[in-house]
């Protein structure tokens, strides 16, 4: 199952920039509180089944304000082949224990996952499937409020990293050549350094492409979020 959030006990960051400790729960809620799409730019992993048709445009967006300090509700989606897959996620939030402990997001997907089907240029509602309900714990490791980016991790025996950004910054990502490990000018300097510190010497997969604006977003905006 593709279960992304866009999303391990860690020591001090090894970084060349000023280190102010891990983000707070307030930082986490501010980052996910935007009404913009939040995209994953790159990550250190792929999921089973991606094969020669990799997932692209991994994204999430706030669904509603829960009014609960320790809850967050998101709509998540991604593109695979000619379809957009989308589902809901409920996250339980826990603050870190001290300056160097990141907040934790325990994510639980909704019961159903939907996908779109395409008839000509018109997007139609496609199939619905039951999801295998499982939770995963993510850590909100780093946040740059000026650049609108963040680094999250999860651990399945190996630490996995993902670099996220608000969609208002997508023009910066697309000015760079794809899959270039060393760029002349970093897009998100602090977030990129923290990503490399947390997941050094790993293969990086860039999942934000030009298709996310031209193909994915129009279809995402057209989907129907059926009540569960």
C-alpha positions as CSV (number, residue, x, y, z in Angstrom):
1,X,0.0,0.0,0.0
2,X,1.2,3.4,-0.9
3,X,1.0,5.2,2.4
4,X,2.8,8.5,2.3
5,X,2.9,11.6,4.3
6,X,4.3,13.2,2.8
7,X,6.7,11.8,6.2
8,X,13.9,6.9,15.2
9,X,15.5,8.3,17.9
10,X,17.9,10.9,16.8
11,X,20.8,12.7,18.3
12,X,22.0,16.2,17.6
13,X,22.0,17.3,13.9
14,X,25.4,17.3,12.3
15,X,25.1,20.5,10.4
16,X,27.2,23.5,9.3
17,X,24.4,25.9,10.0
18,X,23.1,27.3,13.3
19,X,21.2,24.6,15.1
20,X,18.3,25.8,17.2
21,X,16.9,22.4,18.2
22,X,14.2,20.3,16.7
23,X,10.9,22.0,15.7
24,X,8.1,22.4,18.2
25,X,4.6,21.1,17.9
26,X,3.5,24.6,17.1
27,X,6.0,24.6,14.2
28,X,4.5,21.4,12.9
29,X,1.0,22.7,13.1
30,X,2.0,25.9,11.3
31,X,3.6,24.0,8.5
32,X,0.6,21.7,7.9
33,X,-1.9,24.4,8.6
34,X,-1.6,26.0,5.2
35,X,-4.4,25.7,2.7
36,X,-1.8,25.1,-0.1
37,X,-0.8,21.7,-1.3
38,X,2.3,20.4,0.4
39,X,4.4,18.4,-2.0
40,X,7.2,16.0,-1.5
41,X,10.2,17.1,-3.6
42,X,12.5,14.2,-2.9
43,X,12.8,11.2,-0.6
44,X,15.2,8.4,0.2
45,X,12.9,5.5,-0.5
46,X,10.4,3.9,-2.9
47,X,7.5,1.7,-2.1
48,X,7.0,-1.8,-3.3
49,X,5.2,-2.0,-6.6
50,X,6.5,1.3,-8.1
51,X,8.7,-0.5,-10.6
52,X,9.1,1.2,-14.0
53,X,6.2,3.5,-13.3
54,X,7.2,5.5,-10.3
55,X,4.9,7.5,-8.1
56,X,5.0,11.2,-8.7
57,X,3.3,14.3,-7.2
58,X,3.1,13.0,-3.6
59,X,1.1,15.6,-1.8
60,X,-1.1,16.4,1.2
61,X,-3.4,19.2,2.2
62,X,-5.2,20.2,5.3
63,X,-8.8,18.8,5.3
64,X,-10.3,20.6,8.3
65,X,-9.5,22.3,11.5
66,X,-10.2,19.7,14.2
67,X,-10.2,22.1,17.1
68,X,-8.1,19.5,18.9
69,X,-4.5,20.4,19.9
70,X,-3.2,16.8,19.3
71,X,-5.0,16.0,16.0
72,X,-4.4,16.8,12.4
73,X,-6.6,15.7,9.4
74,X,-5.1,15.6,5.9
75,X,-6.1,14.7,2.4
76,X,-3.3,12.9,0.6
77,X,-2.8,12.1,-3.1
78,X,-0.3,11.0,-5.6
79,X,0.0,10.2,-9.3
80,X,0.8,6.7,-10.7
81,X,0.5,5.9,-14.4
82,X,-2.6,7.7,-15.7
83,X,-4.4,7.8,-12.4
84,X,-4.5,10.0,-9.3
85,X,-4.9,8.0,-6.0
86,X,-6.3,9.8,-3.0
87,X,-7.3,9.1,0.6
88,X,-7.6,10.7,4.0
89,X,-5.2,10.5,6.9
90,X,-5.8,11.2,10.6
91,X,-2.7,12.1,12.6
92,X,-2.2,12.1,16.3
93,X,0.4,14.5,17.4
94,X,2.9,14.3,20.3
95,X,5.4,17.0,21.2
96,X,9.1,16.1,21.6
97,X,10.7,15.5,25.0
98,X,13.2,18.3,25.0
99,X,15.1,20.5,22.6
100,X,16.6,17.7,20.6
101,X,13.5,15.5,20.3
102,X,11.3,16.0,17.3
103,X,7.5,16.0,17.4
104,X,5.9,12.7,16.4
105,X,3.0,12.3,14.0
106,X,1.2,8.9,14.3
107,X,-0.6,8.6,11.0
108,X,-3.6,6.4,10.3
109,X,-5.1,6.2,6.8
110,X,-8.8,6.3,6.2
111,X,-10.8,3.2,5.4
112,X,-10.9,3.9,1.6
113,X,-8.6,4.8,-1.1
114,X,-10.0,6.2,-4.4
115,X,-8.6,6.5,-7.9
116,X,-9.5,8.5,-10.9
117,X,-10.2,7.2,-14.4
118,X,-9.8,9.2,-17.5
119,X,-12.3,9.4,-20.4
120,X,-10.9,11.7,-23.1
121,X,-9.9,14.9,-21.2
122,X,-12.6,14.6,-18.6
123,X,-11.7,13.2,-15.2
124,X,-14.3,10.7,-13.9
125,X,-14.5,9.1,-10.5
126,X,-12.9,5.7,-10.6
127,X,-12.5,2.8,-8.3
128,X,-12.7,2.6,-4.5
129,X,-10.9,0.1,-2.5
130,X,-10.5,-0.8,1.2
131,X,-7.2,0.1,2.6
132,X,-5.3,-2.1,5.0
133,X,-5.5,0.0,8.2
134,X,-2.1,0.5,9.7
135,X,-0.4,3.3,11.5
136,X,3.1,4.7,11.0
137,X,5.0,7.2,13.1
138,X,6.7,10.1,11.4
139,X,9.1,12.6,13.0
140,X,8.9,16.3,12.1
141,X,12.7,16.7,12.1
142,X,13.3,20.2,10.6
143,X,11.3,23.2,9.5
144,X,12.4,26.4,7.7
145,X,9.6,28.8,8.0
146,X,11.1,31.3,5.6
147,X,11.6,28.8,2.7
148,X,8.4,26.9,3.5
149,X,10.1,23.5,3.6
150,X,10.4,20.7,6.1
151,X,12.1,17.3,6.6
152,X,10.2,14.4,8.0
153,X,11.4,10.8,8.7
154,X,10.1,7.4,9.6
155,X,11.9,4.3,10.6
156,X,11.1,0.8,9.3
157,X,14.4,-0.6,10.4
158,X,16.2,2.0,8.3
159,X,15.7,5.8,8.7
160,X,13.8,7.2,5.7
161,X,13.7,10.8,4.8
162,X,11.5,13.1,2.8
163,X,11.8,16.8,2.0
164,X,8.5,18.7,1.7
165,X,7.6,22.1,0.5
166,X,4.6,24.4,0.1
167,X,3.3,24.6,-3.5
168,X,4.0,28.3,-3.7
169,X,7.7,27.4,-4.0
170,X,7.3,24.9,-6.9
171,X,8.7,27.3,-9.5
172,X,12.1,27.1,-7.6
173,X,12.1,23.3,-7.8
174,X,11.5,23.2,-11.5
175,X,14.3,25.5,-12.3
176,X,16.7,22.8,-11.3
177,X,17.8,19.8,-13.4
178,X,16.1,16.7,-12.1
179,X,17.9,14.1,-10.1
180,X,21.1,16.1,-9.9
181,X,22.7,15.2,-6.6
182,X,25.0,18.2,-6.5
183,X,23.3,21.5,-7.5
184,X,25.1,24.8,-8.1
185,X,22.5,26.6,-6.0
186,X,20.4,24.8,-3.4
187,X,16.7,25.3,-3.6
188,X,16.1,24.9,0.1
189,X,19.6,25.2,1.6
190,X,18.8,24.4,5.3
191,X,16.3,21.7,4.5
192,X,18.6,20.1,2.0
193,X,21.5,20.1,4.5
194,X,19.3,18.6,7.2
195,X,18.0,15.9,4.7
196,X,21.6,14.9,3.9
197,X,22.5,14.9,7.6
198,X,19.7,12.6,8.5
199,X,19.9,10.3,5.5
200,X,23.5,10.5,4.2
201,X,24.8,8.5,1.3
202,X,21.3,7.3,0.2
203,X,19.7,7.1,-3.2
204,X,17.4,10.1,-3.6
205,X,14.2,9.9,-5.7
206,X,12.7,13.2,-6.9
207,X,8.9,12.8,-7.1
208,X,8.0,16.4,-8.0
209,X,8.0,16.9,-11.7
210,X,6.6,19.4,-14.2
211,X,3.6,17.1,-14.6
212,X,2.5,17.9,-11.1
213,X,1.3,21.4,-12.2
214,X,0.1,20.5,-15.7
215,X,-1.4,17.1,-15.2
216,X,-1.8,16.2,-11.5
217,X,-3.3,19.4,-10.0
218,X,-6.2,19.8,-12.5
219,X,-7.2,16.2,-11.7
220,X,-6.7,16.5,-8.0
221,X,-8.9,19.6,-7.9
222,X,-11.7,17.7,-9.7
223,X,-11.9,14.7,-7.4
224,X,-14.8,14.0,-5.1
225,X,-14.0,13.4,-1.5
226,X,-16.8,10.9,-0.6
227,X,-17.6,10.7,3.1
228,X,-16.4,7.5,4.7
